[in-house]
Amino acid sequence: MRLIVLAAVFAIASEGVVLAQDSLKVEAGKKAPPESVSAAIRATLTDNMYRIVDGQGRAILEIWTREGLPAAAKPAGPKDAILYPFLTPGELLGACVIPNEVQDYRDQPISKGVYTLRYGLQPVNGDHLGVSTHRDYSLLVPAAKDQSLERLARKPLEEKSAEAAGTSHPAVFLLLAAPEGADRAKPSMIHDSEKNTWSVVFPWRLKVQGETAVISFPVRMVVMGAAQT
């Protein structure tokens, strides 16, 4: 099984997890979001772009995040099996460009193209036992199928995301917790040798309800790779 995992995570080492040195890397730069993203969505994206490249410098993924991602409360750790309980399912997280075909966390092929990223939770229906410890995911939606900034309800979100994979299942990148003390501004890569995954840690820009200032919050996102079940 081909396993390629990109995840947002900062430099930290622990048992089974080592800092990426010679393989995938992440570069931060300034670049306008893709024109093929709808004007309503593009207007909410920052021009901070995170590009994941291979050892030859070829781009694998480019990510843009949302400025002022709505948060119901300040981040305060997981609740039950949910790492990001302050987010609302269906909320827009950002957008990405995939230059060449990759695999998602279910090992589904995702064609090259432009996609939006939306927050979703793994259903509790008995069909996903052992896939992951937590329920948080980022769902890819073809940019042409996602025109509005409004949150998407679960069913239409899953249906639109499934079109990204060309299957009956949504195209998903697993979300994980960033390491303790992760940098709130600088992105980096981590390779989990035990699970054979790559992770990229990068900051979300949160607008907490009742707060004036936007805060930077590091997250870890598995954007390419497969669950070991």
Order of alpha helices (4+ residues) and beta strands (2+ residues): beta-beta-alpha-beta-beta-beta-beta-beta-beta-beta-alpha-beta-beta-beta-beta
